[in-house]
Amino acid sequence: MRILVTGGAGFIGSALVRHLIGDSEHEVLNLDKLTYAGVLSSLAPIDQDPRYRFVQGDICDAELVAKLLAEFRPQVIAHLAAESHVDRSIDGPGEFIQTNVVGTFTLLQQALGYWQTLEGEAKASFRFHHISTDEVFGSLGETGYFTETTAYDPRSPYSSSKAASDHLVRAWHHTYGLPVLVTNCSNNYGPYHFPEKLIPLIIIRALAGEPLPVYGDGSNVRDWLFVEDHARALRTVFETGAPGETYNVGGNSERKNIDVVNRICETLDSLRPRADGKGYASQISYVTDRPGHDQRYAIDASKIRTDLGWEPQVTFEEGIARTVRWYLDNESWWQTILDNKYDTNRLGLKTPA
């Protein structure tokens, strides 16, 4: 198939592109604006493949999107382009509304116009796959899980913008008949993760001998999903999922934030011990909690397992080990980002512009 991936230079998008080029016969057109988190070097392993093409552009540019749809004629649009960091959304929510809401609307409008020109099997087999987050569901208590029917209760500018985009996608299905798929995933981690997110941030700051910031008391819980497992799930959904359906994608790996940090420290202690003999956990520093910090997320992924046969293959322990080794072996990748774009300092503490 021909697959248009939006946001294919981002963390999850690049994992999907690498998977599709490396493990399928699909053709991929990657449309990415290359904002601060778009890193083309994440695609270096496949960027010379004849089945891959990159275009720099904005999903809010309706003329460009229409042109690419007419030229490439995709059978699938996998929509991952989004602003995605909660702390950044606290500092500057406007960009999140523009990209996540207006951008999704623009993409839907152009996809609808393109789909309406198709006929027969081409029209029947087309899919618009919108990739979203479990954060749209709000916060759980100590028990329970998010399912596909959990009511939305977003708490941050980021999750609110993603909730809005989810609603738009479903509305274009119910109102106009556009064959859509929606997936809501838990926290991803793995190679090529932009350094502002928790796991790569802790790895990089640990190696630099800097304090390891843990919000609040570290008791907030997330369900962790190895990004390559997520890429397999996305492919499974757009290849075999039923139009109009939503599928939750989770890693079955709930962990408190402090336990995640301690696991990283233990892995680094084993792979690259500190010269002074102390453990990396000695660098942990508790900091003021994030405003409106949701306490717990946990995904019930039984629907995708039962209906489509997907389940995660990488345990949290294996995934952390693979991730830490990757950052140790690929310092040039993340050091370039630090040199040019990001200094690992905390975000999300100022009044929005």
C-alpha positions as CSV (number, residue, x, y, z in Angstrom):
1,M,0.0,0.0,0.0
2,R,0.9,3.7,-0.3
3,I,0.9,5.3,3.2
4,L,1.0,9.0,3.9
5,V,2.5,9.4,7.4
6,T,2.2,12.9,9.0
7,G,4.8,13.7,11.6
8,G,7.0,10.9,10.4
9,A,10.2,12.6,11.7
10,G,8.9,12.6,15.3
11,F,9.4,9.9,17.8
12,I,6.5,7.5,17.1
13,G,6.2,8.6,13.5
14,S,9.8,7.7,12.7
15,A,9.4,4.4,14.4
16,L,6.4,3.6,12.2
17,V,8.3,4.7,9.1
18,R,11.3,2.6,9.9
19,H,9.0,-0.4,10.6
20,L,7.1,0.0,7.4
21,I,10.2,0.4,5.2
22,G,12.1,-2.3,7.0
23,D,9.4,-4.9,7.6
24,S,6.8,-4.5,4.9
25,E,6.5,-3.8,1.2
26,H,4.5,-0.6,1.7
27,E,5.5,2.8,0.2
28,V,5.7,5.7,2.6
29,L,5.4,9.5,2.0
30,N,6.5,11.3,5.2
31,L,5.1,14.8,5.6
32,D,6.7,16.7,8.6
33,K,7.0,20.3,9.4
34,L,10.4,19.7,11.2
35,T,9.6,21.6,14.3
36,Y,12.0,21.3,17.2
37,A,11.0,17.6,17.8
38,G,11.3,16.6,14.1
39,V,14.6,14.9,13.7
40,L,15.5,13.6,10.3
41,S,18.5,11.7,11.5
42,S,15.9,9.3,13.2
43,L,15.2,8.2,9.6
44,A,18.8,7.7,8.5
45,P,18.5,3.9,8.5
46,I,15.9,4.0,5.8
47,D,16.1,7.4,4.1
48,Q,17.8,6.1,0.9
49,D,15.2,3.4,0.3
50,P,13.3,3.9,-3.0
51,R,10.0,3.2,-1.2
52,Y,10.4,6.2,1.0
53,R,10.0,9.9,0.3
54,F,10.1,12.9,2.6
55,V,8.4,16.3,2.2
56,Q,8.8,19.1,4.6
57,G,5.5,20.9,5.1
58,D,2.7,21.8,7.5
59,I,-0.5,19.9,7.8
60,C,-2.3,23.3,8.2
61,D,-1.3,24.0,4.6
62,A,-4.4,22.8,2.8
63,E,-3.0,23.4,-0.7
64,L,0.1,21.3,0.0
65,V,-1.9,18.5,1.5
66,A,-4.3,18.4,-1.4
67,K,-1.3,18.4,-3.9
68,L,0.4,15.5,-2.1
69,L,-2.8,13.5,-1.9
70,A,-3.4,14.0,-5.6
71,E,0.2,13.0,-6.5
72,F,0.8,10.1,-4.1
73,R,-2.7,8.7,-4.0
74,P,-2.4,7.0,-0.6
75,Q,-4.6,4.1,0.5
76,V,-3.8,5.1,4.2
77,I,-3.2,8.3,6.0
78,A,-1.5,7.7,9.3
79,H,-1.9,10.9,11.2
80,L,0.8,11.4,13.9
81,A,1.7,15.1,13.4
82,A,1.1,16.8,16.7
83,E,2.6,18.9,19.4
84,S,2.9,16.4,22.2
85,H,4.7,17.6,25.4
86,V,2.4,18.5,28.3
87,D,4.9,20.9,29.9
88,R,5.3,22.8,26.6
89,S,1.5,23.0,26.3
90,I,1.4,24.7,29.7
91,D,4.0,27.3,28.6
92,G,2.5,27.9,25.1
93,P,-0.9,26.3,24.4
94,G,-1.5,28.3,21.2
95,E,0.8,26.1,19.1
96,F,-1.0,23.0,20.4
97,I,-4.4,24.3,19.3
98,Q,-3.1,25.3,15.9
99,T,-1.3,22.0,15.1
100,N,-3.5,19.4,16.9
101,V,-6.9,21.0,16.3
102,V,-6.7,23.2,13.2
103,G,-4.1,20.9,11.6
104,T,-6.3,17.8,12.1
105,F,-9.3,19.7,10.7
106,T,-7.4,20.8,7.6
107,L,-6.1,17.2,7.1
108,L,-9.6,15.8,7.5
109,Q,-11.1,18.2,5.0
110,Q,-8.5,17.4,2.4
111,A,-8.7,13.7,3.0
112,L,-12.5,13.8,2.7
113,G,-12.2,15.6,-0.7
114,Y,-9.7,13.1,-1.9
115,W,-11.7,10.1,-0.7
116,Q,-14.8,11.3,-2.4
117,T,-12.9,11.2,-5.8
118,L,-12.1,7.5,-5.3
119,E,-14.3,4.7,-6.7
120,G,-14.9,1.1,-6.1
121,E,-12.3,-0.9,-4.1
122,A,-10.0,2.2,-3.8
123,K,-12.8,4.1,-2.0
124,A,-13.8,1.1,0.1
125,S,-10.3,0.3,1.3
126,F,-9.2,3.8,2.1
127,R,-8.4,4.5,5.8
128,F,-7.7,7.7,7.8
129,H,-5.9,6.5,10.9
130,H,-5.7,9.1,13.7
131,I,-3.1,8.3,16.4
132,S,-4.0,9.8,19.8
133,T,-3.2,9.4,23.5
134,D,-4.6,7.9,26.7
135,E,-4.3,11.4,28.3
136,V,-7.6,12.4,26.8
137,F,-9.3,10.2,29.4
138,G,-8.0,12.2,32.4
139,S,-6.8,10.6,35.6
140,L,-7.5,7.3,37.2
141,G,-7.5,6.4,40.9
142,E,-5.6,3.4,42.2
143,T,-7.7,0.9,40.3
144,G,-9.4,0.6,37.0
145,Y,-8.4,1.0,33.4
146,F,-9.1,3.2,30.4
147,T,-11.3,1.4,27.8
148,E,-12.4,2.5,24.4
149,T,-15.7,3.7,26.0
150,T,-14.2,5.7,28.8
151,A,-15.6,9.2,28.9
152,Y,-13.1,11.9,27.9
153,D,-11.8,14.2,30.7
154,P,-8.7,15.9,29.5
155,R,-6.8,18.0,32.1
156,S,-3.9,19.8,30.2
157,P,-3.8,22.0,27.1
158,Y,-2.1,19.1,25.3
159,S,-4.6,16.5,26.2
160,S,-7.5,18.9,25.5
161,S,-6.2,19.6,22.1
162,K,-5.8,15.9,21.4
163,A,-9.4,15.2,22.7
164,A,-10.7,17.9,20.3
165,S,-8.9,16.3,17.4
166,D,-10.3,12.9,18.3
167,H,-13.8,14.3,18.3
168,L,-13.2,15.9,14.9
169,V,-12.1,12.6,13.4
170,R,-15.1,10.7,14.7
171,A,-17.4,13.5,13.5
172,W,-16.0,13.3,10.0
173,H,-16.8,9.6,10.1
174,H,-20.3,9.9,11.4
175,T,-21.3,13.0,9.4
176,Y,-19.5,12.4,6.1
177,G,-18.8,8.7,6.1
178,L,-15.0,9.1,6.0
179,P,-13.6,5.6,6.9
180,V,-11.5,6.5,10.0
181,L,-9.6,4.6,12.7
182,V,-8.6,6.0,16.1
183,T,-6.0,4.6,18.4
184,N,-5.3,5.9,21.9
185,C,-1.9,4.8,23.3
186,S,-0.1,4.8,26.6
187,N,3.3,6.4,27.2
188,N,5.8,5.4,24.6
189,Y,9.6,5.0,25.1
190,G,12.6,3.6,23.2
191,P,15.3,4.6,20.8
192,Y,15.2,8.1,19.1
193,H,13.0,9.6,21.9
194,F,13.4,13.4,22.0
195,P,15.4,14.3,25.2
196,E,12.6,16.4,26.8
197,K,10.6,13.3,27.8
198,L,11.1,11.5,31.1
199,I,13.1,8.4,30.1
200,P,15.7,10.0,27.7
201,L,15.9,13.0,30.0
202,I,16.9,10.9,32.9
203,I,19.4,8.9,30.9
204,I,21.1,12.0,29.5
205,R,21.1,14.0,32.7
206,A,22.4,11.0,34.6
207,L,25.4,10.6,32.2
208,A,26.1,14.4,32.6
209,G,26.2,14.1,36.4
210,E,23.2,16.4,36.7
211,P,20.2,16.2,39.1
212,L,17.5,13.8,38.0
213,P,14.2,15.7,38.5
214,V,11.2,13.7,39.7
215,Y,7.9,15.6,40.0
216,G,6.2,15.6,43.4
217,D,6.8,12.4,45.3
218,G,7.3,10.3,42.2
219,S,4.1,8.3,42.8
220,N,2.4,9.2,39.5
221,V,1.8,6.0,37.5
222,R,2.0,5.5,33.7
223,D,1.6,2.5,31.5
224,W,4.7,2.2,29.4
225,L,4.7,0.9,25.8
226,F,7.9,0.2,23.8
227,V,7.7,2.3,20.6
228,E,8.5,-0.6,18.3
229,D,5.6,-2.5,19.7
230,H,3.4,0.6,19.1
231,A,4.6,0.7,15.4
232,R,3.5,-2.9,15.0
233,A,0.1,-2.0,16.5
234,L,-0.4,0.9,14.2
235,R,0.3,-1.2,11.2
236,T,-2.0,-3.9,12.4
237,V,-4.8,-1.4,12.9
238,F,-4.7,0.3,9.5
239,E,-4.2,-3.0,7.8
240,T,-7.0,-5.0,9.5
241,G,-9.0,-2.7,11.8
242,A,-12.7,-1.9,11.2
243,P,-13.6,1.6,10.0
244,G,-15.2,3.7,12.7
245,E,-13.6,1.7,15.5
246,T,-11.2,2.9,18.3
247,Y,-8.5,0.7,19.7
248,N,-6.5,1.3,22.9
249,V,-2.9,0.4,22.7
250,G,-1.0,-0.3,25.9
251,G,2.1,-2.0,27.1
252,N,0.7,-3.8,30.2
253,S,3.6,-2.1,32.1
254,E,2.3,0.2,34.9
255,R,5.1,1.8,36.8
256,K,5.4,4.7,39.3
257,N,7.6,7.5,37.9
258,I,10.1,7.0,40.7
259,D,10.3,3.3,39.9
260,V,11.1,4.1,36.3
261,V,13.8,6.5,37.3
262,N,15.3,3.9,39.7
263,R,15.2,1.3,37.0
264,I,17.2,3.5,34.6
265,C,19.7,4.3,37.3
266,E,20.2,0.6,38.0
267,T,20.7,-0.2,34.3
268,L,23.2,2.6,34.0
269,D,25.0,1.4,37.1
270,S,25.4,-2.0,35.4
271,L,26.3,-0.7,31.9
272,R,28.3,2.4,32.7
273,P,29.2,2.8,36.4
274,R,30.0,6.2,37.8
275,A,33.7,6.8,38.3
276,D,33.3,7.6,42.0
277,G,31.5,4.3,42.7
278,K,28.2,5.9,43.7
279,G,25.0,4.8,42.1
280,Y,23.2,7.1,39.7
281,A,20.2,7.1,42.1
282,S,22.2,9.5,44.3
283,Q,21.4,12.2,41.7
284,I,17.6,11.9,42.1
285,S,16.1,15.3,43.1
286,Y,12.4,15.8,43.9
287,V,11.0,19.0,42.4
288,T,7.7,20.9,42.5
289,D,5.0,18.8,40.8
290,R,3.6,19.6,37.4
291,P,0.5,21.8,37.5
292,G,-2.6,19.6,37.2
293,H,-0.4,16.4,37.1
294,D,-2.7,13.4,36.4
295,Q,-2.1,10.7,39.0
296,R,-2.5,7.5,37.0
297,Y,-3.0,6.2,33.5
298,A,-3.6,2.6,32.6
299,I,-4.8,1.1,29.4
300,D,-7.1,-1.9,28.9
301,A,-5.8,-3.2,25.5
302,S,-8.0,-6.3,25.4
303,K,-9.9,-5.2,22.3
304,I,-6.9,-4.9,20.0
305,R,-5.6,-8.2,21.3
306,T,-9.0,-10.0,20.9
307,D,-10.1,-8.4,17.6
308,L,-6.8,-7.9,15.8
309,G,-4.3,-10.3,17.5
310,W,-1.8,-7.7,18.6
311,E,-0.1,-7.6,21.9
312,P,3.2,-6.1,23.2
313,Q,6.3,-8.3,22.8
314,V,8.8,-6.2,24.8
315,T,8.7,-6.2,28.6
316,F,9.4,-3.0,30.4
317,E,12.7,-4.4,31.8
318,E,13.9,-5.5,28.4
319,G,12.7,-2.2,26.8
320,I,14.6,-0.1,29.4
321,A,17.7,-2.1,28.9
322,R,17.5,-1.7,25.1
323,T,16.7,2.0,25.4
324,V,19.6,2.7,27.8
325,R,22.0,0.8,25.6
326,W,20.8,2.7,22.5
327,Y,21.5,6.1,24.2
328,L,24.9,5.0,25.3
329,D,25.7,3.8,21.8
330,N,24.2,6.8,20.0
331,E,25.5,9.8,21.8
332,S,26.0,11.7,18.6
333,W,22.3,11.6,17.8
334,W,21.1,13.2,21.1
335,Q,24.2,15.4,21.6
336,T,23.4,17.1,18.3
337,I,19.9,17.9,19.6
338,L,21.3,19.3,22.9
339,D,23.8,21.4,21.0
340,N,21.1,22.9,18.6
341,K,17.7,22.7,20.2
342,Y,17.2,21.7,23.8
343,D,19.1,22.1,27.0
344,T,17.2,19.6,29.3
345,N,16.0,22.4,31.6
346,R,12.5,22.2,33.0
347,L,9.5,23.4,31.1
348,G,5.9,24.0,32.1
349,L,6.3,26.5,35.0
350,K,5.5,29.8,33.4
351,T,2.3,31.7,32.5
352,P,1.2,30.9,28.9
353,A,2.0,33.5,26.3
